[in-house]
Amino acid sequence: MSESVSVRCPVCRCEHLYAAPSYPCECGAPVHPPLDRGGTPTAVAHQVWDEAWVTVACAVCGRRAQWPQPELGCACGTVLRIPLTDGTAPDPAAEPAASAAAPPRRAFQPITIRTARDAVTVAALYLRWLGYQDIRRADQRPPSGIGLAARGLLAQVDPTVRPASPRDVECLWLTAMTESAHCVYFSLAGYTSEARTRADSLGVPLFVLDLTGTPQPVNGLADDLGG
């Protein structure tokens, strides 16, 4: 369990008790961002993608991965960024040697979706679970939602309440074509029937993000990708 720390809002001086969420490492162990108990939280004026993710080492296997930067919403409307310690990773020389055969992939660990940022986080974690590393903000901003990119892949995450349209799917596909990359679409509100048909004809995997935080495949292409 992650320890709780006392956090004081620098704007309204209100006190909060905060515990960082845990995330599943590839080895199966829970990873907790190391909170700095003596640090001072900062107010977030503008969300910047590179600042919204931090590198944390798994305390069990030492694997380093990027996870969402701990943040807390104060009742006064201020978003507080919680300070972290440097964190420590086990000595690589002390890590067990990798086995010759790759272990079976563990089940995806969902994260409850409450905000648009949660939807983007779930999509990024799912892509990492599929094997894509170095997930980052896409260079080109899509017409709607948030664009994510990895080597050879472009993904669009639409956290709005409007079902994705054929044009949304086509724009993603065209952008991916210009970058010689595959593409995948995540939508919180689903897709119109025309969008599903268009995605099948273009070869675009479609996922729906349910509120439990588990991406659900919508077409056969998504089934094949997540299988």
C-alpha positions in Angstrom: 0.0 0.0 0.0 1.2 3.5 -0.8 1.7 5.7 2.3 -0.6 8.7 2.7 1.0 12.2 3.0 -0.4 15.5 4.1 -0.7 18.0 1.3 -1.4 21.7 1.8 -2.8 23.7 -1.1 -0.5 26.8 -1.6 -3.5 28.8 -2.8 -6.2 28.3 -0.2 -4.0 26.6 2.5 -6.5 23.7 2.8 -5.0 20.4 4.1 -5.5 17.2 2.2 -4.5 13.5 2.8 -3.2 12.0 -0.4 -2.1 8.5 -1.3 -0.5 7.8 -4.7 -2.3 5.2 -6.8 -0.4 2.0 -7.7 0.2 0.8 -11.2 1.0 -2.7 -12.4 4.6 -3.4 -13.5 5.2 -5.9 -16.3 6.5 -8.3 -13.6 3.1 -8.1 -11.9 4.3 -6.1 -8.8 2.5 -2.9 -7.9 4.5 0.3 -8.5 3.9 3.3 -6.3 5.4 6.7 -7.2 7.6 7.6 -4.3 6.1 10.6 -2.6 8.3 13.3 -1.0 6.8 13.7 2.5 8.8 16.9 3.1 8.2 18.4 -0.4 5.9 21.3 -1.3 3.2 20.7 -3.8 3.0 23.1 -6.8 -0.1 24.5 -8.5 -0.5 23.4 -12.1 -1.4 26.4 -14.4 -1.1 24.5 -17.7 -0.9 20.8 -18.4 2.1 19.8 -20.4 2.4 16.2 -21.6 6.1 15.8 -20.8 5.5 17.0 -17.2 2.5 14.8 -16.6 4.6 11.6 -16.7 7.4 10.5 -14.4 9.8 7.6 -14.6 9.5 5.2 -11.6 11.5 2.1 -10.9 9.7 -1.1 -9.8 10.9 -2.1 -6.3 10.8 -5.8 -7.2 12.4 -6.2 -10.6 14.0 -2.7 -11.1 12.3 -2.1 -14.4 11.8 1.6 -15.1 8.7 2.8 -16.8 6.7 6.0 -17.1 3.6 6.5 -15.0 1.2 9.5 -14.5 2.6 12.3 -12.3 0.6 12.3 -9.0 -1.8 15.2 -8.9 -4.6 16.2 -6.6 -7.6 18.5 -7.3 -8.3 20.9 -4.4 -11.8 22.1 -3.6 -10.7 25.7 -4.5 -10.2 24.6 -8.1 -6.4 24.3 -8.0 -4.7 21.2 -9.4 -1.7 20.3 -7.2 1.3 18.4 -8.5 2.6 16.2 -5.7 6.5 16.2 -5.3 8.3 12.9 -5.6 11.6 11.7 -4.3 14.2 10.4 -6.7 13.2 6.8 -6.0 15.7 3.9 -6.1 16.0 0.9 -8.3 17.7 -2.3 -7.2 21.2 -2.9 -8.3 20.9 -4.4 -11.9 23.7 -6.8 -11.0 21.5 -8.2 -8.3 18.5 -8.7 -10.6 17.7 -12.3 -11.6 18.7 -13.4 -15.0 16.0 -13.3 -17.7 14.7 -16.7 -18.6 15.3 -18.0 -22.1 11.5 -18.3 -22.7 9.4 -15.2 -22.5 6.8 -15.5 -19.7 3.1 -15.3 -20.6 1.6 -11.8 -20.7 -0.2 -11.0 -17.5 -3.8 -9.7 -17.6 -4.2 -6.0 -18.2 -4.8 -4.2 -14.9 -7.6 -1.5 -15.5 -7.7 1.9 -13.9 -11.1 3.5 -13.2 -11.9 6.3 -15.6 -13.3 9.4 -14.0 -11.7 12.2 -16.1 -10.5 12.7 -19.6 -6.9 12.4 -18.4 -7.8 9.0 -16.9 -9.0 7.9 -20.4 -5.7 8.9 -22.0 -3.8 7.2 -19.2 -5.7 3.9 -19.7 -5.0 4.0 -23.4 -1.3 4.7 -22.9 -1.1 1.8 -20.3 -2.9 -0.5 -22.7 -0.6 0.3 -25.5 2.4 -0.4 -23.2 0.7 -3.7 -22.2 0.5 -4.6 -25.9 4.2 -4.2 -26.2 4.6 -0.6 -27.4 7.3 1.4 -25.5 8.1 5.0 -25.2 4.5 6.2 -25.4 4.4 9.9 -26.0 2.2 12.8 -27.1 1.8 12.7 -30.9 3.4 15.5 -32.9 0.2 16.3 -34.7 -2.9 17.1 -32.8 -6.0 15.3 -34.0 -9.2 17.2 -34.8 -10.7 15.8 -31.6 -9.3 14.0 -28.5 -5.6 13.4 -27.8 -3.0 11.8 -30.0 -0.5 9.3 -28.7 2.5 7.9 -30.5 5.0 5.1 -30.2 7.5 3.6 -32.6 5.4 2.5 -35.7 2.1 3.4 -34.1 -0.3 6.4 -33.9 -3.3 6.2 -31.5 -6.2 8.6 -31.0 -8.0 8.8 -27.6 -11.4 10.5 -27.7 -12.7 11.1 -24.2 -15.7 13.1 -25.3 -19.4 12.0 -25.1 -19.8 12.1 -28.9 -19.5 8.8 -30.8 -16.6 8.9 -33.2 -17.6 9.6 -36.8 -16.2 8.2 -40.1 -14.3 11.5 -40.6 -12.5 11.0 -37.2 -11.4 7.5 -38.3 -10.3 8.7 -41.7 -8.3 11.6 -40.3 -6.4 9.2 -38.0 -5.8 6.8 -40.8 -4.5 9.5 -43.2 -2.2 10.9 -40.5 -0.8 7.5 -39.8 -0.3 6.9 -43.5 1.8 10.0 -43.8 4.0 8.7 -41.0 4.2 5.1 -42.3 2.7 3.9 -39.1 -0.2 1.7 -37.9 -3.0 3.3 -36.1 -5.6 2.5 -33.4 -8.6 4.4 -32.1 -9.9 4.6 -28.4 -13.2 6.2 -27.8 -15.1 6.7 -24.6 -18.5 7.1 -26.3 -18.2 4.5 -29.0 -18.6 4.8 -32.7 -21.3 5.4 -35.2 -22.2 2.4 -37.4 -20.7 4.3 -40.4 -17.4 4.8 -38.5 -17.2 1.1 -37.8 -17.7 0.3 -41.4 -15.1 2.8 -42.5 -12.6 1.5 -39.9 -13.0 -2.0 -41.2 -12.4 -0.9 -44.8 -9.3 1.1 -43.8 -7.9 -1.5 -41.3 -8.2 0.6 -38.2 -8.6 -1.3 -34.8 -11.4 0.3 -32.7 -11.6 0.1 -28.9 -14.2 1.5 -26.5 -13.0 2.6 -23.1 -15.5 1.5 -20.5 -15.6 3.3 -17.2 -13.9 0.4 -15.4 -10.8 1.3 -17.4 -10.7 -1.8 -19.6 -10.4 -1.2 -23.4 -13.0 -3.3 -25.2 -12.5 -4.3 -28.8 -15.2 -3.1 -31.2 -14.1 -4.8 -34.4 -12.1 -7.9 -35.4 -9.0 -5.9 -36.0 -9.0 -4.8 -32.3 -9.6 -8.4 -31.3 -6.6 -9.5 -33.2 -4.5 -6.7 -31.7 -5.4 -7.4 -28.1 -5.5 -11.1 -28.4 
